[in-house]
């Protein structure tokens, strides 16, 4: 049944990497690693530099950075370093130079996501674009799914309302297109496929699906409510009677009803789904590559690649 | 009988078979059994030797469906009742009168069956709300993980969450777990006003649960990765009795539970056993999209749970 599925030309991380390399062959985006910490980030950054994807900038404590690179045998020697030893100030500076166009993407090093967001969104950074939502987008390639799955929002919005969900849809559609997946099939995830008035998640999903039917959402096909299995499994979609959907059984992207769900799925897939993963913040002045604290070098490299694709579109 | 904890779906099925051979097979009464997946699952569990099935429903349809799919039903008892609502009452009455140990949903809406289960005349109501437990055997995780509630209560308040937890504790004890390690889910790993449910989780649920259950180790809030993975816990710097070792993952919304479980079933080859808990007998349901193994595990869970209710007199006392 999986053969019925529409698989976009770009459907693997290898292809995302190849695409990013094509885009950066003539001019490379500047990437600022804000507050270097985990050796895994330095290794992933080093790989991105070696593969000519980015020009490195480091914002943080220079002495510490030199010590870390010496210890791990990583080059990054030519990286421009903006020496700021206070982490919060380093984050603010990274956001400011990004807003001024001096760097094209940020890599978030150490620190909690909540604190980082607070610093990023401070008025004086000018990082936020008026009228645009900044959201988290995870990209996963589970071993048992033949294409990439974009998932939002596992990082910023705890319980999106209807208006915010529309912004999440637009962001994930915009980023998917930048990554090479045009007109993504977006599933509004729920626990069920039917619409129940006492379950707001289902009514809100239905509104967005109808807006999509009416052509009010550009560059995406949106359907919902859809349960996870119906969204990704044509057999499940068929047996639940969802047969006239452009999205059911073959979703490219998913909007989770809340942050707990998105985080749970993202991390469950990384830990137990043998999925390749990466993630970024999208919708600000520049994209921000992000990682789970326990992510591998490969996952962090993927995150940088995603940010490169967003920055070079 | 062995009291080794049940740690996998295979062990769950083995336990149901052991119960059948050491005492007696449990009987499941199916409401409106004219559903090919249900007939297939009950017939299979009967053949596996851990279940006796009574099919209340449209006899003609049951026989036709079984014939079409070549499902052996000659060892299953059929009570002919064409009316779906009356078939539900028949199945529930069997449980109420002690002639069935568990109830199973057939060809009728879950809500219609549960309404009948909760009908006061049958005295099957417990003191708690009904809730759903999804017991997952996730390859790569060293034990079963009970996700709850992904089926009944859309957004439980803290008192409902405590009842959902109590229901899940009965499942954990039926599986022979001691202590029972409970993680209350959140997107963060520390109590914060920014995530309001972490306040009630930490301030209300943890102290009450700790007082109520001698055998509980409970920690809140914990994200899924920290609750199940050493690597994640170490990287996030979270310590505690439940970290990387949770038996129960108590979540904050029906969507969270349902969607995470289905992602694990779909892409991580997790085997799933589901049951509705909170009445004096377990209520089992299987769906068309369940694999043969999932259906078998779900029925095995209903058997193991009903045996626990029997042994601990919860069935009569109405503890759950």
HADDOCK unambig.tbl for C-alpha pairs under 7 A between the chains (distance, minus, plus):
assign (segid A and resid 142 and name CA) (segid B and resid 267 and name CA) 6.52 0.50 0.50
assign (segid A and resid 144 and name CA) (segid B and resid 267 and name CA) 5.75 0.50 0.50
assign (segid A and resid 190 and name CA) (segid B and resid 255 and name CA) 5.66 0.50 0.50
assign (segid A and resid 191 and name CA) (segid B and resid 254 and name CA) 6.67 0.50 0.50
assign (segid A and resid 191 and name CA) (segid B and resid 255 and name CA) 4.91 0.50 0.50
assign (segid A and resid 191 and name CA) (segid B and resid 258 and name CA) 5.55 0.50 0.50
assign (segid A and resid 191 and name CA) (segid B and resid 259 and name CA) 6.36 0.50 0.50
assign (segid A and resid 199 and name CA) (segid B and resid 154 and name CA) 6.85 0.50 0.50
assign (segid A and resid 227 and name CA) (segid B and resid 259 and name CA) 6.79 0.50 0.50
assign (segid A and resid 228 and name CA) (segid B and resid 259 and name CA) 5.61 0.50 0.50
assign (segid A and resid 228 and name CA) (segid B and resid 262 and name CA) 5.95 0.50 0.50
assign (segid A and resid 228 and name CA) (segid B and resid 263 and name CA) 6.41 0.50 0.50
assign (segid A and resid 229 and name CA) (segid B and resid 262 and name CA) 6.09 0.50 0.50
assign (segid A and resid 229 and name CA) (segid B and resid 266 and name CA) 6.56 0.50 0.50
assign (segid A and resid 236 and name CA) (segid B and resid 289 and name CA) 5.85 0.50 0.50
assign (segid A and resid 239 and name CA) (segid B and resid 288 and name CA) 6.95 0.50 0.50
assign (segid A and resid 259 and name CA) (segid B and resid 187 and name CA) 6.55 0.50 0.50
assign (segid A and resid 260 and name CA) (segid B and resid 186 and name CA) 6.01 0.50 0.50
assign (segid A and resid 260 and name CA) (segid B and resid 187 and name CA) 4.95 0.50 0.50
assign (segid A and resid 260 and name CA) (segid B and resid 256 and name CA) 6.37 0.50 0.50
assign (segid A and resid 261 and name CA) (segid B and resid 256 and name CA) 4.41 0.50 0.50
assign (segid A and resid 261 and name CA) (segid B and resid 259 and name CA) 6.81 0.50 0.50
assign (segid A and resid 261 and name CA) (segid B and resid 260 and name CA) 6.47 0.50 0.50
assign (segid A and resid 263 and name CA) (segid B and resid 187 and name CA) 6.71 0.50 0.50
assign (segid A and resid 264 and name CA) (segid B and resid 224 and name CA) 5.69 0.50 0.50
assign (segid A and resid 264 and name CA) (segid B and resid 260 and name CA) 5.95 0.50 0.50
assign (segid A and resid 265 and name CA) (segid B and resid 260 and name CA) 5.16 0.50 0.50
assign (segid A and resid 265 and name CA) (segid B and resid 263 and name CA) 6.39 0.50 0.50
assign (segid A and resid 267 and name CA) (segid B and resid 225 and name CA) 6.07 0.50 0.50
assign (segid A and resid 268 and name CA) (segid B and resid 264 and name CA) 6.84 0.50 0.50
assign (segid A and resid 272 and name CA) (segid B and resid 140 and name CA) 6.36 0.50 0.50
assign (segid A and resid 272 and name CA) (segid B and resid 268 and name CA) 5.54 0.50 0.50
assign (segid A and resid 273 and name CA) (segid B and resid 264 and name CA) 6.97 0.50 0.50
assign (segid A and resid 273 and name CA) (segid B and resid 267 and name CA) 5.31 0.50 0.50
assign (segid A and resid 273 and name CA) (segid B and resid 268 and name CA) 4.31 0.50 0.50
assign (segid A and resid 293 and name CA) (segid B and resid 235 and name CA) 5.71 0.50 0.50
assign (segid A and resid 293 and name CA) (segid B and resid 236 and name CA) 6.39 0.50 0.50
assign (segid A and resid 294 and name CA) (segid B and resid 231 and name CA) 6.58 0.50 0.50
assign (segid A and resid 294 and name CA) (segid B and resid 232 and name CA) 5.50 0.50 0.50
assign (segid A and resid 294 and name CA) (segid B and resid 235 and name CA) 5.40 0.50 0.50
